[in-house]
Amino acid sequence: NGRTGWYFRVLKPGVIEAGMNIELMERLHPEFTVAWANSVMHAKPRRHDDDRRLAACPALAESWRTHLEQRAR
C-alpha cells in the first residue's frame, strides 16, 4: 500500500503525548518526498537517473545512498 509510517528528526529530547501538537520547523529537501524515495528504491524496472538523483541527497541514509549508487552503475 506504500504506507511507511512517520519520519521525524528529534531536535530536543523530551516527552510527547497524545493530543500534543507537532510542528514542522523546516523542510530541507521539499523535492524529495518519502513516497517518491520509496518508489525509486522499489522501482521495477529500475530508473538509474532517479537512483543517482536520490543518492545525491545529503540527508539520505548512508545505507540507501550506497545501495542506490551501486545500482546506478
C-alpha positions in Angstrom: 0.0 0.0 0.0 3.1 2.3 0.1 2.5 3.5 3.6 5.7 3.7 5.7 4.8 5.5 8.8 6.0 8.8 10.1 9.6 10.1 9.8 10.8 12.7 12.3 14.1 14.2 13.4 14.3 14.9 17.1 16.0 18.2 17.8 15.4 18.3 21.5 14.7 15.3 23.6 11.5 15.4 25.7 8.2 13.8 26.1 5.2 13.9 23.7 1.8 12.5 24.4 -1.5 12.0 22.6 -3.1 15.3 21.9 0.1 17.4 21.9 0.9 19.4 18.7 3.9 18.6 16.4 5.2 21.5 14.3 7.1 21.2 11.0 10.0 23.6 11.5 11.8 23.2 8.2 11.7 21.0 5.0 15.3 20.9 3.7 14.6 18.9 0.6 11.0 19.5 -0.5 11.7 18.0 -3.9 12.1 14.6 -2.2 9.1 13.0 -0.6 9.1 9.8 1.3 6.6 8.4 -1.2 8.9 9.3 -4.1 12.0 7.9 -2.4 10.2 4.6 -1.8 9.1 4.5 -5.4 12.7 4.9 -6.5 14.0 2.3 -4.1 11.5 -0.3 -5.1 11.1 0.6 -8.8 10.8 -2.2 -11.3 12.2 -1.6 -13.9 15.0 0.4 -12.2 15.3 4.1 -13.1 19.0 4.8 -12.9 18.6 8.6 -13.3 16.3 8.6 -10.3 18.7 6.3 -8.4 21.5 8.9 -9.0 19.3 11.9 -8.1 18.1 10.4 -4.8 21.6 9.1 -3.9 22.9 12.7 -4.3 20.5 13.9 -1.5 22.8 14.7 1.5 20.0 13.9 4.0 19.6 10.3 2.7 20.7 7.4 5.0 24.2 6.1 4.0 22.8 2.6 3.5 20.3 3.8 0.9 22.9 6.0 -0.7 25.4 3.1 -1.1 22.7 0.8 -2.4 21.4 3.4 -5.0 24.9 4.3 -6.2 25.8 0.6 -6.7 22.5 0.0 -8.5 23.1 3.0 -10.8 26.5 1.7 -12.0 
